[in-house]
Amino acid sequence: MTKTLGMIFADTARLHHRYHHSVFDSFGIHRGQSRLFFVLNSEEGPINQTHLAEKLNISASTLTRMVQSLERKGYLTRRTDEQDQRQTLITLTPEGRAVHDRCREEFIRVDERIFGTFTEEEQESLRDMLIRIQEQFLGELERK
């Protein structure tokens, strides 16, 4: 049986997940947590927990567990928003910024190893196609 594009995509996503798990395990974080560092690093200041969960496309309860774990390690801080006591604000600590920098360096190394055999044009084309696939998935999820 010939694999469908969906099967190949799913297999690739699983391999990507497995590979990154092995890399980030050595940093003391889970693969999914690396995304949190990137979002927090891109913010000018603290971000509220609800907005952060939306940006990461994860549930509030999943984010809470993630934040608690990373806070215990000293990578981020939580505080109550002074303007709205119902909101919790999240900020990276200097240690968290250092982990972000290590994650970023590792993502660059992975890109060089995995996509280094592709021309710049092929990489750009693949990037565009993957973004379109993400947009399609998001659109489908919104319709459900």
Backbone torsions as a table, in degrees:
resi	resn	phi	psi	omega
1	MET	NA	132.8	176.2
2	THR	-79.0	132.7	179.1
3	LYS	-69.1	139.4	174.7
4	THR	-76.0	165.0	175.9
5	LEU	-58.4	-39.2	178.6
6	GLY	-61.1	-40.8	178.2
7	MET	-65.2	-43.9	179.2
8	ILE	-63.7	-42.5	179.1
9	PHE	-61.5	-45.8	-179.9
10	ALA	-63.8	-42.5	178.2
11	ASP	-62.8	-41.3	179.1
12	THR	-64.4	-42.9	179.1
13	ALA	-62.1	-40.9	178.2
14	ARG	-64.7	-42.8	178.0
15	LEU	-64.2	-40.6	176.8
16	HIS	-59.4	-46.4	179.1
17	HIS	-59.5	-49.3	-178.4
18	ARG	-61.8	-44.0	-179.7
19	TYR	-62.5	-49.0	-178.5
20	HIS	-67.4	-32.4	176.5
21	HIS	-59.4	-43.7	-179.4
22	SER	-65.7	-34.7	180.0
23	VAL	-72.4	-51.4	-173.4
24	PHE	-76.1	-19.2	174.6
25	ASP	-59.2	-35.3	179.1
26	SER	-70.3	-17.0	176.9
27	PHE	-88.2	-9.8	-176.6
28	GLY	83.4	17.5	177.1
29	ILE	-129.4	162.5	174.9
30	HIS	-86.9	154.4	-178.6
31	ARG	-53.4	-44.4	-178.9
32	GLY	-64.4	-26.4	-179.2
33	GLN	-71.1	-24.2	-179.1
34	SER	-60.1	-36.4	178.8
35	ARG	-60.9	-36.8	179.5
36	LEU	-61.0	-41.6	178.9
37	PHE	-61.4	-40.0	-178.8
38	PHE	-67.7	-42.2	179.4
39	VAL	-65.9	-47.2	-179.5
40	LEU	-62.8	-38.1	-179.9
41	ASN	-67.6	-28.3	-178.2
42	SER	-80.1	-12.4	-178.9
43	GLU	-82.3	145.8	178.0
44	GLU	-71.9	-27.7	-178.0
45	GLY	-154.2	-159.4	179.3
46	PRO	-61.0	150.9	177.8
47	ILE	-124.8	140.6	-178.8
48	ASN	-75.6	150.9	-171.5
49	GLN	-62.5	-35.7	179.5
50	THR	-64.4	-46.9	180.0
51	HIS	-64.4	-38.3	178.9
52	LEU	-62.8	-43.3	178.5
53	ALA	-61.4	-40.6	178.6
54	GLU	-64.0	-44.3	-179.9
55	LYS	-62.2	-35.1	-179.2
56	LEU	-86.4	-8.5	-178.7
57	ASN	57.9	45.6	176.6
58	ILE	-130.3	164.4	-179.5
59	SER	-72.9	157.8	178.4
60	ALA	-60.9	-39.0	-178.7
61	SER	-68.2	-37.4	176.5
62	THR	-64.1	-44.1	179.3
63	LEU	-63.7	-40.5	180.0
64	THR	-58.7	-46.0	178.2
65	ARG	-62.2	-42.1	-179.7
66	MET	-63.2	-46.7	-178.9
67	VAL	-63.5	-43.6	179.5
68	GLN	-59.8	-43.5	179.9
69	SER	-63.4	-46.0	-178.1
70	LEU	-72.9	-28.9	175.9
71	GLU	-67.4	-42.2	177.5
72	ARG	-59.5	-32.2	179.8
73	LYS	-82.4	-6.9	178.4
74	GLY	84.7	17.0	-176.8
75	TYR	-89.2	-19.2	177.6
76	LEU	-151.8	165.9	177.6
77	THR	-124.3	153.3	174.5
78	ARG	-122.3	141.0	173.3
79	ARG	-150.2	156.7	178.9
80	THR	-77.5	138.0	177.6
81	ASP	-68.4	124.7	-178.5
82	GLU	-65.2	-31.4	180.0
83	GLN	-79.0	-29.3	-178.4
84	ASP	-141.4	97.5	-174.9
85	GLN	-59.8	-16.0	179.8
86	ARG	-79.0	-15.7	-175.2
87	GLN	-98.2	143.3	175.1
88	THR	-110.8	130.5	-179.7
89	LEU	-102.8	138.0	-177.1
90	ILE	-116.0	137.2	178.8
91	THR	-141.0	142.8	173.1
92	LEU	-73.1	143.3	171.7
93	THR	-89.1	171.0	174.2
94	PRO	-56.6	-36.6	177.2
95	GLU	-65.4	-38.3	177.5
96	GLY	-65.7	-37.9	177.0
97	ARG	-64.7	-36.5	177.4
98	ALA	-64.9	-40.1	176.9
99	VAL	-65.2	-41.9	176.4
100	HIS	-54.9	-47.3	-178.2
101	ASP	-61.9	-40.7	177.4
102	ARG	-64.6	-41.5	178.5
103	CYS	-62.2	-45.2	-179.7
104	ARG	-59.9	-46.1	178.3
105	GLU	-59.9	-40.7	-179.3
106	GLU	-67.9	-40.3	176.9
107	PHE	-61.5	-38.7	177.8
108	ILE	-64.4	-45.3	178.8
109	ARG	-61.5	-42.7	179.5
110	VAL	-62.4	-46.1	178.3
111	ASP	-57.4	-42.3	-180.0
112	GLU	-64.1	-40.3	-179.1
113	ARG	-72.9	-44.9	-173.6
114	ILE	-80.9	-41.0	-174.3
115	PHE	-105.2	4.6	-177.5
116	GLY	-62.8	-22.8	179.7
117	THR	-85.2	-6.8	177.6
118	PHE	-89.7	143.9	174.3
119	THR	-69.9	166.2	177.0
120	GLU	-60.1	-39.2	178.5
121	GLU	-63.2	-42.8	178.4
122	GLU	-64.2	-41.4	178.6
123	GLN	-62.9	-42.9	179.3
124	GLU	-65.2	-41.3	178.2
125	SER	-63.6	-45.2	178.7
126	LEU	-62.2	-43.4	178.1
127	ARG	-57.3	-47.6	180.0
128	ASP	-61.7	-42.3	-179.8
129	MET	-66.5	-41.8	179.7
130	LEU	-64.9	-38.5	176.9
131	ILE	-63.7	-41.3	177.8
132	ARG	-63.6	-39.3	177.7
133	ILE	-63.2	-44.6	177.8
134	GLN	-58.6	-45.5	-179.9
135	GLU	-61.8	-39.5	178.2
136	GLN	-63.4	-46.0	179.0
137	PHE	-60.5	-45.4	178.9
138	LEU	-60.4	-43.2	177.3
139	GLY	-61.5	-43.0	178.2
140	GLU	-63.4	-42.9	179.0
141	LEU	-63.6	-37.5	179.1
142	GLU	-66.6	-31.4	-179.5
143	ARG	-76.6	-15.1	-177.2
144	LYS	-84.8	NA	NA
